[in-house]
Amino acid sequence: MSRRTRTARRRPVAAAVLAAGAVLLPAVPASAASGADQDFVIEDPRITESSGLAASKRHPGVYWTHNDSDDGAFLYAVDSRTGKTVATVTMTGVGEPRDVEAISLGPDGNLYVGDIGDNLGGTWDHVWIYRLPEPAELRDQTVAATQFTVQYEDGPRDAEALMVHPKTGRVYLASKKQSGGRLYAGPEKLSAQGVNVFRPTGADVDWVTDGAFSPDGSELVLRSYLGAKAYDWKGDGSLGEPRRLSAPLLGQSESVTYTADGTGLMYGAEGTRSRVVRVDVEKRDGAGGEGKAPEGTKSPGAGGADGAGGGGEAGEGDGKSTGTAGLVVVGAVVLVWLGLRKGRRGAK
């Protein structure tokens, strides 16, 4: 599918979210002085549809990202200190990428790239995952990748989130649906021969555009267009009760990753010169409870049911501003739903 077609289809969604972001988030302050792993702008004009983020382990302060369609087999290493691309990696040994939506770094030192999107609502009978070693040097280069064919046990799905558990190395995918999305577990080890079947874990998740495990593997964060939630990781693929996180509204919010040291979450979005915003990891009051963001890192938003999700901690602070923010977010959610439905109808 061409980028022009995809962009036209996404326009109602992007417009709605951008409108909400303009009201709720004119600016998001950095949680600390400018430097590595703080807010930054992706300066590279080639990166217009950043759809995934992964914090480098080899290169402190560097984040891997990619466009989501019609860009070829390219990965970009962006230095968070400057927002500039410090390396472009061209993957070899793979076919022509179709809809790259996610990237994650495994405990084996490999980057895992998810060519897992399906804007036709889940019609492709297979998708792909690419695996390649994270380069030791930051320079433009080609790197051989291994391609894995993936199918879902319960039929085709549209997905935008790929997460590799930092302890077991197992790969998980989350399907993207307004309601009834699911978390899927891959085999213990991916095989380049035949098909890798991903099976539902029993955990239902909605509207997921990206996800990330905490570095210690105890928590899974799932991103949506208008919020983020954290879940205790049970080890068998089941999830604890969701906790709403303070997450910035950034237009078409497509990505999230932990910083390499686990002290912050980095939220990104699509668009030219798109912003990546750090939010310090929220301290938890207790198992299953909602966390509280450190002072200075809260982003406005509204709590709510699963689905688009709530951004901030509604009910705290100034009642008037919180109430207004809640109304705007609810309105934006409705517009997002309508836009996606319209886009899907147009694809049929």
C-alpha positions in Angstrom: 0.0 0.0 0.0 1.4 3.4 -0.9 2.3 6.0 1.7 -0.1 8.4 0.0 -3.0 6.0 0.5 -2.0 5.3 4.1 -1.6 9.0 4.8 -5.0 9.8 3.4 -6.6 7.0 5.4 -5.0 8.2 8.6 -5.8 11.8 8.2 -9.1 11.8 10.2 -7.3 10.1 13.1 -4.3 12.4 13.0 -6.4 15.5 12.8 -8.5 14.5 15.8 -5.5 13.7 18.0 -3.6 16.7 16.9 -6.5 18.9 17.8 -6.7 17.4 21.2 -3.0 17.8 21.7 -3.1 21.4 20.7 -5.5 22.2 23.5 -4.1 19.9 26.2 -0.4 20.0 25.6 1.0 23.2 24.2 4.4 22.2 25.7 5.7 19.4 27.8 8.6 20.3 30.0 11.6 18.0 30.1 12.0 16.2 33.5 15.6 17.4 33.8 18.2 19.5 32.1 18.8 18.9 28.4 20.9 15.9 27.7 20.8 12.2 27.0 17.5 10.4 27.5 15.5 13.7 27.8 13.0 15.2 25.4 14.2 15.7 21.9 13.0 16.3 18.3 13.8 13.9 15.5 15.6 16.2 13.1 16.2 13.8 10.2 13.8 14.9 7.3 13.8 11.3 6.1 12.0 10.2 9.3 8.4 11.3 8.8 6.5 8.3 10.2 8.5 7.1 13.3 6.4 4.2 14.5 8.7 2.5 17.0 11.5 3.3 19.5 14.1 1.1 21.1 16.8 2.4 23.5 20.3 1.2 22.6 22.2 -0.8 25.1 25.6 -0.4 23.3 25.3 3.4 22.8 24.0 5.4 25.7 21.4 8.0 24.8 20.8 6.6 21.3 17.4 5.4 20.1 16.6 3.2 17.2 13.6 4.1 15.1 12.1 3.5 11.6 9.4 4.7 9.2 6.3 2.5 8.9 5.9 2.1 5.2 7.4 2.7 1.7 10.8 3.5 3.2 12.7 0.3 2.5 14.7 -1.8 4.9 16.1 1.1 6.9 16.7 1.7 10.6 17.9 5.0 12.1 20.0 5.6 15.2 19.0 9.0 16.7 21.1 10.7 19.4 18.8 12.0 22.0 21.3 14.8 22.9 20.9 16.4 19.5 18.0 14.7 17.8 20.3 14.0 14.8 20.7 10.6 13.1 24.1 9.2 13.8 23.8 6.0 11.8 21.5 4.6 9.1 21.4 0.8 8.9 20.2 -1.0 5.8 18.9 -4.5 6.5 19.9 -7.2 3.9 18.6 -10.7 3.6 15.0 -9.7 3.9 12.3 -9.1 1.3 10.6 -5.7 0.7 9.2 -4.5 4.0 5.4 -4.0 3.9 4.3 -2.1 7.0 7.0 -1.9 9.7 5.4 -0.8 13.0 7.7 -1.8 15.9 11.2 -2.3 17.1 12.6 -3.9 20.3 16.0 -4.9 21.6 16.4 -8.4 23.0 18.6 -9.8 25.8 20.7 -11.5 23.0 21.9 -8.0 21.8 19.7 -8.3 18.7 17.2 -5.8 17.3 13.8 -7.2 16.5 11.9 -5.4 13.8 8.1 -6.0 13.4 6.8 -5.8 9.9 3.4 -6.6 11.4 1.0 -3.8 10.4 -2.1 -4.5 8.3 -4.2 -1.4 7.5 -6.7 -3.5 5.7 -8.0 -4.7 9.1 -6.2 -8.1 9.2 -6.3 -9.6 5.7 -2.7 -10.7 5.1 -2.2 -14.4 6.0 1.3 -13.8 7.3 3.6 -11.0 8.5 7.3 -10.9 9.3 9.8 -10.2 12.0 13.4 -9.3 11.2 16.3 -9.9 13.6 19.7 -8.4 13.3 22.6 -7.6 15.7 22.8 -4.1 17.1 25.8 -2.6 15.4 28.9 -2.0 17.6 29.8 1.1 15.7 27.5 4.0 14.8 28.0 4.6 11.1 26.0 4.1 7.9 26.2 0.4 7.1 24.4 -2.7 5.8 23.7 -5.5 8.3 22.5 -9.0 7.5 19.1 -9.8 9.1 17.2 -13.0 9.6 13.6 -13.0 8.4 10.9 -14.9 10.3 7.4 -15.7 8.9 4.6 -15.2 11.5 1.0 -16.3 11.6 -1.6 -15.9 14.4 -3.3 -19.0 15.7 -6.7 -17.4 15.4 -6.3 -15.8 12.0 -4.9 -12.6 10.5 -4.5 -9.5 12.7 -3.4 -5.9 12.5 -0.7 -5.2 15.0 1.7 -2.4 15.8 3.4 -3.6 19.0 6.3 -6.0 19.3 7.9 -6.6 22.7 10.9 -8.9 23.5 11.1 -10.0 27.1 14.4 -8.8 28.5 15.0 -12.1 30.5 13.6 -14.9 28.4 14.0 -13.4 24.9 10.5 -14.5 24.0 8.7 -12.3 21.4 5.2 -10.9 22.0 2.8 -9.1 19.7 -0.3 -7.1 20.6 -3.1 -6.7 18.0 -4.6 -3.3 17.5 -8.4 -3.2 17.8 -10.8 -0.7 19.2 -12.0 -3.5 21.5 -11.1 -7.1 21.7 -7.4 -6.7 21.0 -5.2 -9.5 22.2 -1.7 -10.2 23.5 0.1 -13.0 21.6 3.1 -15.1 22.5 5.5 -16.4 20.0 7.4 -19.7 20.3 10.2 -20.0 22.8 12.6 -19.5 19.9 11.8 -18.2 16.5 12.6 -20.3 13.6 13.7 -19.1 10.2 12.3 -22.3 8.7 8.5 -22.6 8.2 6.0 -20.5 10.1 6.1 -19.2 13.6 2.7 -19.4 15.2 1.8 -16.7 17.7 -0.9 -17.8 20.2 -3.2 -15.6 22.4 -2.1 -15.5 26.0 -5.6 -14.8 27.3 -4.9 -11.1 28.0 -7.2 -8.7 26.2 -5.8 -5.2 25.4 -7.3 -2.4 23.3 -6.0 0.2 20.9 -2.4 -0.8 21.3 0.0 1.2 19.1 3.3 0.1 20.8 4.6 -1.6 24.0 7.7 -2.1 26.0 8.9 -4.3 28.9 10.7 -2.7 31.8 14.4 -3.6 31.8 13.9 -6.1 34.7 11.0 -7.7 32.9 8.5 -7.2 35.8 6.2 -4.8 34.0 4.7 -4.3 30.5 3.7 -0.9 29.3 1.2 -0.6 26.4 0.7 2.6 24.5 -2.4 3.8 22.7 -3.3 7.0 20.8 -4.3 9.0 23.9 -2.7 7.2 26.8 -0.6 4.4 28.3 -1.1 1.7 30.8 1.3 -0.5 32.8 0.7 -4.1 33.8 2.5 -6.4 36.2 4.0 -9.2 34.1 2.9 -12.6 35.4 5.5 -14.6 33.5 3.0 -16.9 31.7 1.7 -14.1 29.5 -1.1 -13.0 31.8 -1.3 -9.5 33.0 -2.1 -7.8 36.3 -4.7 -5.1 36.6 -3.9 -2.0 34.5 -2.5 1.2 36.0 -3.0 4.4 34.0 0.2 6.3 33.4 0.9 10.0 32.7 1.5 10.1 29.0 1.8 13.1 26.7 -0.5 13.7 23.8 1.7 14.0 20.8 -0.5 13.9 17.7 -0.5 10.4 16.3 1.1 8.6 19.2 2.9 5.5 17.9 5.8 4.5 20.1 7.1 4.0 23.6 10.2 2.5 25.1 12.0 2.5 28.5 15.3 4.3 28.8 18.1 1.8 29.1 18.4 2.3 32.8 14.6 2.0 33.4 14.2 5.4 35.0 12.0 6.9 32.3 9.6 6.1 29.5 10.2 7.8 26.1 7.0 8.5 24.1 7.1 9.3 20.4 4.8 10.0 17.5 4.7 10.2 13.7 5.3 13.3 11.7 8.1 15.5 10.4 10.4 16.7 13.2 8.3 14.7 15.6 8.9 15.0 19.3 10.0 12.3 21.7 9.0 13.1 25.3 10.4 11.6 28.5 8.2 10.9 31.5 9.9 9.6 34.6 8.8 6.1 35.7 6.0 6.5 38.1 6.4 5.3 41.7 3.8 2.7 42.6 1.8 3.0 45.8 1.3 -0.7 45.9 0.6 -3.7 43.7 -2.3 -3.1 41.4 -2.6 0.6 42.4 -2.0 3.6 40.2 1.4 5.1 40.3 2.2 8.8 40.9 4.4 10.7 38.5 7.3 12.6 40.0 6.7 16.3 40.3 7.2 18.1 37.0 6.5 15.1 34.8 2.7 14.9 34.8 1.0 15.3 31.5 -2.7 16.4 31.3 -5.2 13.8 30.3 -8.2 11.9 31.5 -8.5 8.5 33.2 -11.0 6.2 31.8 -11.9 2.8 30.6 -9.7 0.7 28.4 -9.7 1.7 24.8 -8.0 4.9 23.9 -6.9 5.1 27.5 -6.4 8.0 29.9 -3.3 10.2 29.8 -2.9 11.8 33.2 -4.3 11.5 36.7 -7.7 13.0 36.4 -9.2 14.4 39.6 -5.9 15.9 40.9 -4.9 19.5 40.8 -7.2 22.2 39.5 -10.7 20.8 39.0 -11.6 23.2 36.2 -8.6 22.4 34.0 -8.9 18.7 34.7 -12.6 18.7 33.8 -11.9 20.6 30.6 -9.1 18.2 29.6 -11.3 15.3 30.2 -14.0 16.6 27.9 -11.5 17.3 25.2 -10.0 13.9 25.5 -13.4 12.2 25.4 -14.3 14.2 22.3 -11.0 13.3 20.7 -11.6 9.6 21.4 -14.9 9.7 19.6 -13.4 11.4 16.6 -10.6 8.8 16.5 -13.1 6.0 16.5 -15.1 7.6 13.8 -12.0 8.3 11.7 -10.8 4.7 12.0 -14.2 3.3 11.1 -14.4 5.5 8.1 -10.9 4.5 7.0 -11.7 0.8 7.4 -14.9 1.1 5.5 -13.1 2.9 2.7 -10.6 0.0 2.5 -13.2 -2.6 1.9 
